[in-house]
Amino acid sequence: MKKIGFIDYFLDEWHANKYPEWIENATGGAMKVAYAYAKKDADNGLDNATWCRNKGVELLGSIEEVVEKSDYLIVLSPDYPEFHEELAMLPLQSGKPTYVDKTFAPDRATAQLLIDTAAKHGTPLYSSSALRYAAEYAGADREGIEYISSIGPGRYDNYSIHQIEPIVSLMGSEAERVMFTGTANTPSLLIGFSGGRQAAIHHFAGSPFTLALNYASGKSAVLKAESDFFAAFIRDLTRFFETGVPTVDPAETIAVITIIEYGLKAAATPYQWIELPSGARQ
């Protein structure tokens, strides 16, 4: 049995609560979350020791211990990416396959640092929103997409990745500029890609994740993410652990984080294009 180590900001959160059972079921028990470390206890939930007892996971006192004992590593803190640099730097120097949960980094500079650190130390690394793996999106024709309009729930700061990641997976990493067009309560962002292609995201409370695609050929498609995208993601995650080969191009990860960061900046000057740094196009 291969042992997985969790490294988190605090352990009683939705992803940490779900992943252990999903991973064990997906691998028939061949992989198991065995170790965990968290920087603090949840403010409104189980403390880390109780969480570990309930999950049958050994709570360790440091990131170093988790890295040493584990075969594979998952850095969580999904809603607090500002801690990913602190939590992930040792795992990314370990050479052991490491998954960093969404949102990968708070800004482009940190994303590049994490990716560069992993590359320097030969550590297999990837990060993704689970929405990338929705069967409806994964099966879409990528050739000749001219425009994508996306809707989804949640706040921009921690949920925009679930719309931006599928868009980048379909249109590529060559995002060039962004324009904020929404309101404080209903954020929306226009993204300009190379060749005049565009995509727009819109946040509506309670809405399903849906993409509408128009093609240069004149055809169109409306894709509602109704499949079990988390199950598909977990299958990809466990395959990554087995092979050490990520399925997500680091250039796409950099592009996703750059769009999110500069989208927040664009909100200060609505209806004006904000150019993205060239690194988002690599």
C-alpha positions in Angstrom: 0.0 0.0 0.0 1.3 3.4 -0.9 0.9 6.1 1.7 -0.2 9.7 1.1 0.5 12.6 3.3 -1.8 15.6 3.7 -0.3 19.1 4.4 -3.0 21.6 5.1 -3.8 25.0 6.7 -6.4 23.2 8.9 -7.7 19.7 8.3 -11.5 20.0 8.9 -12.3 21.3 5.4 -14.3 19.9 2.6 -11.5 18.6 0.4 -9.6 17.0 3.2 -12.8 15.4 4.5 -13.7 13.8 1.1 -10.3 12.9 -0.5 -9.3 10.0 1.8 -12.3 7.9 1.1 -12.4 8.8 -2.6 -8.7 7.9 -3.1 -9.0 4.6 -1.2 -12.1 3.6 -3.2 -10.6 4.6 -6.5 -7.5 2.5 -5.9 -9.1 -0.5 -4.2 -7.1 0.3 -1.1 -3.8 0.5 -2.9 -3.4 4.1 -1.8 -4.4 5.5 1.5 -4.1 8.8 3.3 -1.8 7.8 6.2 -0.3 11.0 7.5 -1.3 14.6 8.0 0.0 17.9 9.3 -1.8 21.2 9.6 -0.7 24.7 10.5 -3.6 25.3 12.8 -6.9 23.9 14.0 -10.1 24.9 12.3 -11.8 27.9 13.8 -15.2 26.4 13.6 -14.8 22.7 13.3 -12.9 19.7 14.5 -9.4 20.2 15.8 -6.7 18.4 13.9 -6.2 15.6 16.5 -9.9 14.7 16.5 -10.0 14.9 12.7 -7.1 12.4 12.4 -8.6 10.0 15.0 -11.9 10.0 13.1 -10.1 9.4 9.8 -7.6 6.8 11.0 -4.8 9.1 9.9 -1.6 9.7 11.9 -1.1 13.4 12.9 2.5 14.4 12.6 4.2 17.5 14.1 5.9 18.9 11.0 5.8 19.1 7.3 9.3 17.5 7.3 7.8 14.3 9.0 5.0 14.1 6.5 7.4 14.4 3.5 9.8 11.8 5.0 7.2 9.2 5.7 4.9 9.5 2.7 5.1 8.1 -0.8 3.0 10.8 -2.3 2.0 14.3 -1.1 -1.1 16.5 -1.3 -0.9 20.1 -0.2 -4.4 21.2 0.5 -5.4 24.6 1.9 -7.8 25.0 -1.1 -9.3 28.3 0.1 -6.1 29.8 1.5 -3.6 29.7 -1.4 -1.6 32.4 0.3 -0.2 29.6 2.5 0.8 27.4 -0.4 4.3 28.7 -0.6 4.9 28.0 3.1 3.2 24.6 2.9 4.5 23.3 -0.4 8.2 24.3 -0.5 9.5 21.3 1.3 7.3 18.8 -0.6 8.4 20.4 -3.9 12.0 19.7 -3.0 11.4 16.1 -2.1 11.3 14.5 -5.5 8.0 12.8 -4.5 4.9 13.3 -6.7 3.0 16.3 -5.2 -0.4 17.6 -5.9 -1.2 21.2 -4.8 -4.9 21.8 -4.4 -6.8 24.7 -6.1 -6.3 27.6 -6.1 -2.6 26.8 -6.9 -1.1 30.2 -5.9 -2.3 33.7 -4.9 -0.4 35.3 -7.8 1.7 34.6 -10.8 5.0 35.2 -9.1 4.3 32.5 -6.5 3.0 30.1 -9.1 6.2 30.5 -11.1 8.3 30.0 -7.9 6.5 26.8 -7.0 6.8 25.4 -10.5 10.4 26.3 -10.8 11.2 24.8 -7.4 9.6 21.5 -8.4 11.5 21.5 -11.7 14.8 22.2 -10.0 14.4 19.3 -7.6 12.9 16.8 -10.1 9.6 16.8 -8.2 6.5 15.7 -10.3 3.9 18.5 -9.7 0.5 19.5 -10.8 -2.6 21.4 -9.7 -6.1 21.8 -11.2 -9.7 22.6 -10.5 -11.7 19.4 -10.6 -13.9 21.1 -13.2 -11.2 20.5 -15.8 -12.3 16.8 -15.7 -16.0 17.3 -16.3 -16.8 14.8 -19.1 -18.8 17.4 -20.9 -15.9 19.8 -21.0 -13.2 17.2 -21.7 -15.1 15.8 -24.6 -15.6 19.2 -26.3 -14.1 19.9 -29.7 -11.1 22.3 -29.1 -10.5 23.1 -32.7 -11.6 26.6 -33.9 -13.2 27.9 -30.7 -13.9 31.6 -31.2 -15.8 32.5 -28.0 -16.7 30.9 -24.7 -19.3 32.2 -22.2 -19.2 30.6 -18.8 -21.4 30.8 -15.8 -20.9 29.4 -12.3 -21.5 30.0 -8.6 -19.3 31.3 -5.8 -17.1 34.3 -5.2 -14.5 35.4 -7.7 -11.6 35.1 -5.3 -11.9 31.3 -4.6 -14.3 30.1 -7.3 -13.3 31.8 -10.5 -10.7 29.1 -11.0 -13.6 26.6 -11.7 -14.6 28.7 -14.7 -11.2 29.8 -15.8 -9.4 26.5 -15.7 -11.8 24.8 -18.1 -11.6 27.8 -20.4 -7.8 27.6 -20.5 -7.9 23.9 -21.0 -10.1 24.4 -24.1 -8.5 27.6 -25.5 -4.9 27.2 -24.4 -2.5 29.3 -22.3 -2.2 32.3 -24.7 -4.3 34.7 -22.6 -3.3 38.3 -23.4 -5.6 40.7 -21.5 -8.6 40.9 -19.2 -11.5 43.3 -18.6 -13.8 43.4 -15.6 -17.4 43.9 -16.7 -19.4 42.9 -13.6 -20.5 44.3 -10.3 -19.5 43.7 -6.7 -22.3 41.1 -6.3 -22.1 39.6 -9.8 -18.5 39.6 -10.9 -17.8 39.0 -14.6 -14.6 39.0 -16.5 -13.8 39.2 -20.2 -10.6 37.4 -21.2 -8.8 38.2 -24.5 -6.8 35.3 -26.1 -4.4 35.3 -29.0 -5.9 35.6 -32.4 -8.8 37.7 -31.3 -10.5 34.8 -29.4 -12.4 35.7 -26.3 -14.0 34.1 -23.2 -16.2 35.5 -20.5 -16.9 34.2 -17.0 -20.0 35.2 -14.9 -20.7 34.5 -11.2 -24.3 33.9 -10.4 -25.2 32.5 -6.9 -26.5 29.0 -7.1 -26.0 28.6 -10.9 -24.7 25.4 -12.4 -21.3 25.3 -14.1 -22.1 25.8 -17.8 -20.1 26.7 -20.9 -21.5 28.0 -24.2 -19.1 27.7 -27.1 -19.1 29.4 -30.5 -16.8 28.2 -33.2 -15.3 30.0 -36.2 -17.1 27.5 -38.4 -20.5 28.7 -37.1 -21.3 25.7 -35.0 -22.0 26.1 -31.3 -22.4 24.0 -28.2 -23.8 24.4 -24.7 -22.1 22.2 -22.1 -23.5 21.8 -18.6 -21.1 20.1 -16.1 -23.4 17.3 -14.8 -20.9 14.4 -14.8 -19.1 13.3 -11.6 -16.0 15.5 -12.3 -14.6 14.9 -8.8 -14.5 11.1 -9.5 -12.7 11.8 -12.8 -10.3 14.1 -11.0 -9.5 11.5 -8.3 -8.8 8.9 -11.1 -6.4 11.4 -12.7 -4.7 12.2 -9.4 -4.1 8.6 -8.5 -2.7 7.9 -12.0 -0.4 10.9 -11.5 0.9 9.3 -8.3 1.5 6.0 -10.0 3.3 7.4 -13.0 4.7 10.7 -11.8 3.5 12.3 -15.1 1.1 15.3 -14.7 -1.7 15.9 -17.3 -1.8 19.6 -16.8 0.7 21.8 -18.7 2.5 24.2 -16.3 2.0 27.0 -18.8 -1.8 26.5 -18.4 -1.4 26.7 -14.6 0.5 29.9 -14.9 -2.1 31.3 -17.3 -4.9 30.4 -15.0 -3.3 32.1 -11.9 -2.3 35.1 -14.0 -5.9 35.6 -15.2 -7.3 35.3 -11.7 -4.7 37.8 -10.3 -5.1 40.4 -13.0 -8.9 40.0 -13.0 -8.8 41.2 -9.4 -6.7 44.2 -10.5 -9.1 44.9 -13.4 -12.0 45.2 -11.0 -10.6 48.5 -9.8 -10.9 49.9 -13.4 -14.0 48.3 -15.0 -14.4 48.3 -18.8 -10.7 48.8 -19.4 -8.4 46.2 -20.9 -5.5 45.2 -18.6 -2.6 43.6 -20.4 -1.3 40.4 -19.0 2.5 39.8 -18.5 4.1 37.8 -21.3 4.7 34.9 -19.0 0.9 34.1 -19.2 1.4 33.3 -22.8 4.2 30.8 -22.6 
